[in-house]
Amino acid sequence: MAKFYVVWVGRQKGIYATWSECEKQVKGFSGAKFKSFKSREEAIKAYSKSSFYNSSQTKKSKKLPKPENNSIKMPPLRNNKVSAQA
């Protein structure tokens, strides 16, 4: 089963389709914040809500502004092999 990885704090934040791509963003990065998810939808939901970044688990919690008109700009997945139906 494929996993998806969200990076909230790292070299480049975003959603990654492979551990190797995620690892490049977080390995050796002090204070990296990331988590794996079982589905692409869960990863997108977590990333768009920035729940980990806003949680009390972080030392400096920042409130992110709510997107206008419910439009959330998402960075593209970092692995071209992921289909839209994944």
N, C-alpha and C positions, 0 to 999 in steps of 0.2 A: 504494500500500500504506500502510495506516495505521501510525502509530508511537504508542508510549506513552512517557510521560516520568515518571521517578521523581525526586522532589526529597527528598533526605536532609536538606539544610540550606538553608533559605530562609525566606520569610515564613510559609509554611504547608507543612509536609512532606506528602508523599502521592504518589499516582499520578494523572497527568493524561492525558487522551485527545487533547489538542491542544497544539501548541507555544505558541499565544497564552496559554493558561491557565498553562502551565508558566513561560513568560517573565514573567508577572505576579509569580510567586513568587520569581524569581531575579534579574531585571534590577535592577542597582543594589544588590543585597544582597551586602555584603562577605563573602567566604568561602563563597558558595553552592556546594553540591555537588548535581549533578544529572546524569542520563544518559538517553539515548533507548534504546528497545528495540523490536525488530521485532514482538513479540507481547505481548498482555496478560498471558499466562502468564509470560513472561520477566520482565516488569516486576513482577508480583506476587511472583515468587520472589526477585528482587533486593531488593525493598523489605522483604520479610519476613525475609530473612537479614541485612539492613542491611550487606551486604558492603562497600559503598564506605565507609560511615561507620566500620566497624571496621578498614578496611585500613590498612596502614602508610603510605599516601599522605597521610593526615590528620595534622596536627601533634599533636593530642591524641586518641589512640585510646581509646575507651571500650568496655568489654565490656558488651553489653546482656544482661540476664538471659534465659535460655531460657524460652519460654512454657510454662506449665503445661498438661499434658494435650494437648500439640501444638495448642492453640488460639491462633490469632493473630488479633487484632482488626485489621482493615484499614479505613482510612477509605474512604468511597465514592469512586468515580471522580468527577471534577469536571465531566464533560460528560454530560448526560442522554441524548445521542444514541448512546451506546455500548450495544450489545446484549450480553446474556450469552453469546452465541455468537461474539463477535468474536474 
